[in-house]
Amino acid sequence: MDDLFEQFLIESRELTQRATEDLMALERNPADSTSLASAFRAVHTLKGSVALFDFLPMGEVLHAAEDLLGALRDGRLGFEMDVIDALLDCIGASETWIDEIAQSGQLGPGADVRSRALRTALRAPLQQAADKAPAADASSSSNWLSALLTREAAVVARARAARRQLTAVRYTPKADCFFLGDDPLALVRSIPALVRLAIVPREPWDTLLDPYECNLIIEALSAAPVDKIQPIFRFIAGQAEFAALSEEPGSGPGQQAEPERPAPGANPDGNTIRVDASRIDALVDIASELAVAKNTLGHLVEQARESEFSLARAIAANHADIERLVARLHRTVMSVRMVPLAKTFRRFPRTVREIAAKLGKAVTFELTGDTVEADRAIVDGLFEPLLHVLRNALDHGIEPSSIRLAAGKPASGHVVLGARREGGRIIVTVADDGAGIDPGKIRATARARAIIDESALAAMDDAAVLDMIFRAGFSTASDVSDISGRGVGMDAVRQSVLALGGRVAVTSVPRAGSTISLNLPEAVTITTIVTVLAGDQAFGIPVEAIAEMIRFDSARISPVGASEAFALRDQTIPLLRLATLLGLEASARQTSDAKVLIAKLGDQRIAIGVDDFGGRFDVMLRPAPALLSGMTIILGTAVLGDGKVVMVLDLAELIG
């Protein structure tokens, strides 16, 4: 049962996400029959899963949502905004209930009250449509009951004489009910206090009988009340009618049965399996430890060369084999952890819709690059910072329609959440075409609140001023709302992104819009670094950041104003000293050789002078500790084979 419950939690979240995406697609295009059918199947499948665990308030809401979707699918109801709103509210409530079930195994307090309110909202469009429809001919629904009463007149008479209630049931299974998993006779056997049963063909039997088609009508009399019988047929809505014989004959609402497809995650060819995330995490830890152990072996090779050359050569050969296998193991394990950004991105369309509606703003929301893959921890960790960024874009960025029209813009604002791969990094952006960020307003706020020294503020360019929005407690919002404006959003974004090993930046054009960029690692993976000395300290540089490493006579270096440069292959290369960039004292050792890393930034080549080269290592790059988390020049830390810890530098950030 525990396994079934875990599967329910996994699949129910997938189903609510699928239903959300389908309903958002229907809002954009009501004629999208594929999305309508998919939403119907998702709700129906979720309803069936909920029934297994008897979460009645949730099941009743989903049943009402299924009825509404069925009416839309059959053309008995037209698409209106309140219809989509009611369905999305149902899915939102289902997500909340799923979280409660995952935490405690049951629905939280207030589920019954919320369920009733949601059912009322879901049934209102159906009731309105019914009120507008012409009166139906009741004779057809009563014909079956009249015939049944005539046929079973003696039984009915005895029941009335004994003052016993009878309930009449007419069950017409769908022709393809066997393929839907229905068992008509099993349902009938579940009717309590059964008094009479009759089974007749719905259509005359053909000469060639189709054993896969149900051609039955089942009629019954029971001594149980209607409310005890109806729940038996609750998952085959519209196929059964009921009448309490002590009252006027009536029938249940006409609804159609629904097709069903395999639940999400079902795999017909068996090539995929679900694996608990903790097991994959354990594999990653083992691969990481193996990488460190491999580095230690390389350190031992260097020690052995000093005494036993032949032994060192044998160890070195073995070290090369282990190095190859470790890299292959780690790549394979990490690929298992890779998931598309869609896992997080597709949670936002409904959120953006709800926030925009609350703010009274017209907004179109676009997703791009959601197929880009990243480590599961990165993808999951992106939700909170992106939520903060999107809230700010909608609240502070996008203007009301009247202001946009006056400025010559479309009435509806445009927000794009996108992602792309750039080298070994993932760039996630949130761009809006709103009012942009005014550096002057930020300067004024900083000055009024004495956030920064006046002289330092005057020396800052606009880019540095814009970066102040990520400072703790900084906000230019004049009003505090429940959307944003408390000054706790953007600093939280930076801290969350730093914790993921990334960095965040902002660009903006007043009256044209803003873009927040999150630069993130693809995964916590094995990275090849080169160690260098700056002063008396060792640092790591990712190999992919280095175009080449060269040694040459230091006499070739020439002063250029307050800077330095040298010629390389008929090109003048500016030279920066790593120790100077890091604020360290240069090494006291004097050598005639210059040791230089060449970094390529866009179309420009820049040389970084170091005091010495170290070795080349495959390391597990870890996020920088909390003490260093605010230093954007540090990508993370790594443990070398001799046990030393080095900081790995971001050359692009360091050079600026």
Protein Blocks (a to p, Z undefined) as FASTA:
>chain_A
ZZmmmmmmmmmmmmmmmmmmmmmmmmmmmmlmklmmmmmmmmmmmmmmmmmnopaklmmm
mmmmmmmmmmmmnopaccdfklmmmmmmmmmmmmmmmmmmmmnopacehklmmmmmmmmm
mmmmmmmmmmmpccddfklmmmmmmmmmmmmmmmmmmmmmnopacddddddddfklmmno
pafklmmmmpghifbdcdddfbdcdfbdcfkbccbdcddddfbdfklmmmmmmmmghiac
cddfkbccddddddddddddddehiafkopaccddfklmmmmmmmmmmmmmmmmmmmmmm
mmmmmmmmmlmmmmmmmmmmmmmmmmmmmmmmmmmmpccfklmmmmmmmmmmmmmmmnop
acddddehklpccdfklmmmmmmmmmmmmmmmmmmmmccfklmmmnopafbdcddddddd
ehjbccdddddfbebpafklmmmmmmmnomacfklmmmpcfklmmmmmmpghiafbfbdc
fkbonopmmmmmmmmmmmnopacdddddehibccddddddfbdcddddddddehjbccdd
dfklpmbdcdddfklpccehjbccddeehiacddddfklmnopacdfbdcfbdcddddde
hjbccddddfbdcdddddddddddfklmmmmkbnbdcddfkopacddddfklmnZZ
